[in-house]
Amino acid sequence: MLAHLPLMLAEEPAAALTVGYGTGTTSGSMLLHDVEVHAVEIEDKIIEAAPLFSRVNYDSYADPNLQLVLDDARNYIDVVDRSFDVIVTDVTNLKYKRNPYLYTREYFAIMQDALTGTGVAAAWLPIGGLSFEDLRILIATFDSVYPHTTVWYFTQYPTHFIILVGTPAPTQADLSGFEAAMEGIRADLATIRVDNVYEVASMLLLGEQDVDDLVAGAPLHTDNHPILEFSDMGLYMTSDVEPNLKRLLSFQNENLGAYFGGSEEQLAILEEHFEESAKHYRDYVNQYQRRSGRRGGGSH
C-alpha cells in the first residue's frame, strides 16, 4: 500500500522514488503502475539479496524501468537533478532508534523540494513500539512540511503501521479514477486481501483537520533537536498497536467521505465501508483491552 496509495492519488504519475529498497517489494508494486521507478538504498548487500525475495518483489531488481541507486538517501534526494511525482520513505522502523535523520523536518523538506508541483509524498510510520507522544511528534513533523496531510490505515491484513500522505492541495480522490488505477494492480492488492476500490478508499483514517487537531502543540523532530532519537527505549520490545490506534481514533471527527468524489451510489457504498472499517477498529481495540485486562493491564 505504500506504493499503491500515493500513486493512485497522484495526478498522471510518470516517475516515483522509494527511499529504502529493502526486499524490493515497494519498488515492485510501484512498477505495476507503468512508471519509472528510482530506489535509493545505502547498503549494497541488500541489493545483492534482492533475488531471494523475487516472489514478492516481482524481480524488480532486474526491471529496466527501475533505477537502483546505492547512496545515502538524503544526499541523493538533495542533489538529484530531476523531480518525481511520488516519493515514499520506507526506512527502518523508528522504534529501533535507527535512521532518525530520515524523519526530521529538514528531511521531509528535502523530499518536498524533489517533488513536482503536483507531487505526492508518503511516509511509513510504526504505531507499535513507541509512545503516543512520539507518534504525535512524527505526524506533526511531517505535517509541518505537508499541511495537507492525511493518515491511512487498513484492517484487511494485520499491520502495525500507518501511512502519512502529503499533497500540495487539499486531498480529493475520484472513485472512478481509483477504479481505473486499480486495473493493473488487482492481483497485487489481492495478496493483502484488498479486492475493491471502496476498501482502498476506506483506509482513510484521519482527514486534514483531524490531523491538525492531533498535532496541535506537539514539538517537532529536527536535525538540531532530534528528540525522537532519545525518547523512551522502554517500549522497544512492546507491540502496543491497539492503544495508539484507539488514541488516533479519538481524533476522527471529520466526514471522511467528503475526501472522495463519485456518484451517489458510489458514495453510499463507500459510507458503508467506512462504517465497516470503524467497526473493525473498535473490535480490534476492545479485544486488546479484554486481553490486557486479563493480564493485569500489561502490554502484549
C-alpha atoms as one frame of an Amber mdcrd trajectory, in Angstrom:
protein
   0.000   0.000   0.000   2.947   2.332   0.460   3.451   2.075  -3.298  -0.150
   1.930  -4.450  -1.836   4.576  -2.309   0.271   7.634  -3.273   0.425   6.559
  -6.923  -3.360   6.235  -7.012  -3.687   9.703  -5.500  -1.103  11.294  -7.819
  -2.182  13.068 -11.000  -0.937  11.086 -14.039   2.319   9.984 -12.373   5.319
   9.235 -14.592   8.150   8.802 -12.075   8.322   7.628  -8.469  11.069   7.299
  -5.874  11.217   4.964  -2.892  13.692   5.589  -0.089  14.947   2.206   1.029
  14.913  -0.732  -1.389  14.771  -3.435   1.292  13.192  -6.595  -0.110  12.238
  -4.665  -3.252   8.530  -5.165  -2.653   7.595  -1.466  -2.693   9.597  -0.948
  -5.882   7.952  -3.987  -7.484   4.491  -2.692  -6.640   5.371   0.769  -7.974
   6.437  -0.727 -11.310   2.950  -2.183 -11.763   1.754   1.389 -12.336   3.852
   1.630 -15.504   6.037   4.417 -14.140   9.772   4.947 -13.987  10.937   3.990
 -10.520  14.040   5.044  -8.612  15.020   3.228  -5.405  17.806   4.584  -3.234
  19.469   2.083  -0.906  22.513   2.646   1.303  23.604  -0.997   1.751  24.841
  -2.947  -1.290  24.263  -6.308   0.431  20.546  -5.520   0.465  20.596  -5.191
  -3.316  22.591  -8.411  -3.640  19.912 -10.216  -1.620  17.036  -8.995  -3.815
  16.718 -12.256  -5.835  15.904 -14.082  -2.594  12.641 -12.128  -2.485  11.685
 -12.436  -6.162   8.311 -13.954  -5.268   7.190 -10.725  -3.608   9.248  -8.118
  -5.455   8.347  -9.365  -8.954  12.047  -9.305  -9.940  12.023  -5.535  -9.614
  15.831  -5.522  -9.287  16.070  -6.723 -12.913  13.381  -4.453 -14.371  14.778
  -1.893 -16.855  12.277   0.667 -15.541  13.904   0.550 -12.104  16.965   2.627
 -11.380  18.656   1.249  -8.267  20.842   3.867  -6.610  23.428   2.988  -3.991
  23.669   6.167  -1.947  22.687   7.951   1.221  19.021   8.858   0.805  19.243
  12.456   1.987  22.237  13.142  -0.213  20.642  11.581  -3.283  17.298  13.353
  -2.949  19.025  16.658  -2.261  21.229  16.561  -5.374  19.173  14.579  -7.904
  18.560  16.727 -10.985  15.005  15.640 -11.653  11.609  15.764  -9.975   9.283
  12.943  -9.003   5.507  12.647  -8.974   5.641  10.433  -5.887   8.261   9.978
  -3.184   7.813   7.468  -0.381  10.072   6.935   2.584  10.239   3.297   3.644
  13.115   3.042   6.096  13.934   1.174   9.296  11.272   1.231  11.986  11.960
   4.283  14.120  11.244   2.367  17.330  14.724   0.847  16.944  16.240   4.375
  17.149  17.836   3.933  13.741  17.700   6.395  10.841  16.077   9.173  12.908
  17.543  11.702  10.466  15.149  10.309   7.829  12.199  11.562   9.881  13.258
  15.129  10.619  11.570  18.258   9.334  14.598  19.011   7.190  14.448  15.596
   5.556  10.763  15.959   4.710  11.558  19.397   3.245  14.236  17.816   1.020
  11.594  15.342  -0.157   9.229  18.189  -0.953  11.865  20.007  -2.995  12.319
  16.894  -5.167   8.598  16.595  -5.951   6.798  18.053  -8.932   4.273  20.818
  -8.334   1.518  18.232  -8.038   3.682  15.574  -6.387   2.582  13.333  -3.521
   4.720  12.413  -0.501   4.143   9.352   1.668   5.816   8.021   4.795   5.641
   4.673   6.563   5.217   5.141  10.335   5.011   2.496  13.062   2.152   2.716
  15.547   3.502  -0.003  17.805   6.621   0.064  19.949   6.559   3.792  20.598
   4.601   6.143  22.805   1.621   8.092  21.538   3.530  11.315  22.145   6.347
  10.094  19.879   3.740   9.231  17.262   2.268  12.740  17.557   5.737  14.226
  17.095   6.299  12.141  13.966   2.993  13.174  12.428   3.453  16.809  13.482
   6.896  16.912  11.850   5.538  15.581   8.555   2.505  17.898   8.735   4.740
  20.930   9.292   6.086  20.418   5.754   2.945  18.977   4.128  -0.021  20.926
   5.560  -2.473  18.789   3.566  -1.677  15.615   5.482  -3.959  12.596   5.814
  -3.480   9.346   7.747  -4.322   5.931   6.263  -4.621   2.534   7.929  -6.212
  -0.759   6.925  -7.639  -3.834   8.596  -7.751  -6.329   5.728  -4.310  -7.611
   6.622  -2.574  -7.469  10.040  -0.267  -4.476  10.170   1.477  -2.284  12.711
   1.953   0.863  10.656   0.125   3.817   9.215   0.836   5.729   6.023   1.044
   9.511   6.050   0.202  11.156   2.737   1.070  14.747   1.942  -0.439  16.526
  -1.052   0.166  20.073  -2.350  -3.565  20.852  -2.327  -6.476  19.542  -0.250
  -6.795  15.804  -0.771  -9.571  14.867  -3.190  -9.865  11.472  -4.855 -12.291
  10.395  -7.549 -13.608   6.876  -7.000 -13.839   6.220 -10.728 -10.216   7.315
 -11.068  -9.290   4.971  -8.247 -11.111   2.171 -10.055  -9.178   2.822 -13.264
  -5.883   2.940 -11.365  -6.623  -0.466  -9.843  -6.779  -2.294 -13.167  -3.101
  -3.208 -13.293  -2.650  -3.850  -9.578  -5.603  -6.051  -8.614  -3.523  -9.207
  -8.278  -1.018  -7.401  -6.064  -3.779  -5.939  -3.889  -5.306  -9.402  -3.561
  -2.168 -10.561  -1.742  -3.204  -8.268   1.139  -6.893  -9.172   0.787  -7.964
  -5.929  -0.848 -10.330  -6.567  -3.733 -12.259  -3.376  -4.494 -11.872   0.374
  -4.693 -14.002   1.003  -1.607 -11.653  -0.999   0.582  -8.785   1.202  -0.560
 -10.706   4.443  -0.042 -11.995   3.447   3.392  -8.404   3.087   4.592  -8.521
   6.859   5.207  -8.320   7.110   8.993  -7.827  10.836   9.671  -8.616  13.815
   7.484  -6.603  17.020   7.277  -8.426  18.814  10.100  -8.286  15.664  12.222
  -4.514  15.673  11.761  -4.267  19.360  12.657  -6.205  18.706  15.870  -3.996
  15.713  16.668  -0.682  17.548  16.311  -1.654  20.872  17.864   1.100  21.889
  20.281   3.363  18.918  19.516   7.109  19.616  19.251   8.966  18.846  16.024
  11.761  16.360  15.354  14.523  18.362  13.642  18.181  17.977  12.715  19.236
  20.280  15.544  16.756  18.819  18.041  16.404  15.095  17.178  14.164  14.407
  20.163  12.924  11.054  18.874  16.449   9.677  18.891  16.480   9.965  22.670
  12.898   9.081  23.586  11.773   6.183  25.760  13.516   2.904  24.911  11.323
   1.081  27.430   8.787   0.402  24.668  11.340  -1.196  22.355  10.026  -4.760
  22.663   6.331  -3.973  23.014   3.804  -4.155  20.203   1.049  -1.945  21.560
  -0.649  -1.089  18.299  -4.123  -1.043  19.785  -3.712   1.700  22.437  -2.170
   4.055  19.888  -4.876   3.175  17.360  -7.521   3.949  19.978  -5.957   7.350
  20.612  -5.801   8.076  16.886  -9.468   7.138  16.527 -10.401   9.666  19.205
  -9.362  12.392  16.731 -11.542  11.028  13.923 -14.211  13.743  13.678 -14.414
  14.666  10.001 -16.757  13.329   7.354 -14.125  11.247   5.583 -16.418  10.585
   2.636 -16.038  14.259   1.706 -12.496  13.499   0.513 -13.893  11.454  -2.368
 -15.894  12.219  -5.480 -18.283   9.868  -7.242 -21.894   9.064  -7.961 -24.481
   8.925  -5.199 -24.393   5.150  -5.402 -20.605   5.030  -5.151 -20.531   7.374
  -2.166 -23.265   5.382  -0.416 -21.262   2.179  -0.834 -18.144   3.954   0.421
 -20.012   5.128   3.512 -20.908   1.501   4.279 -17.241   0.557   4.008 -16.223
   3.385   6.340 -18.744   2.091   8.879 -17.415  -1.439   8.493 -13.824  -0.259
   8.955 -14.819   1.675  12.074 -16.384  -1.490  13.479 -13.193  -3.446  12.764
 -11.134  -0.791  14.545 -13.405  -0.862  17.606 -13.385  -4.668  17.724  -9.598
  -4.693  17.440  -9.183  -2.247  20.321 -11.832  -3.937  22.510 -10.261  -7.358
  22.076  -6.905  -5.942  23.135  -8.448  -4.272  26.191 -10.127  -7.509  27.276
  -6.909  -9.453  26.731  -4.695  -6.956  28.551  -7.264  -6.760  31.364  -6.908
 -10.472  31.970  -3.136  -9.973  32.101  -3.293  -7.196  34.619  -3.235  -4.342
  32.118   0.248  -5.022  30.773   1.273  -4.739  27.162   1.304  -7.864  24.973
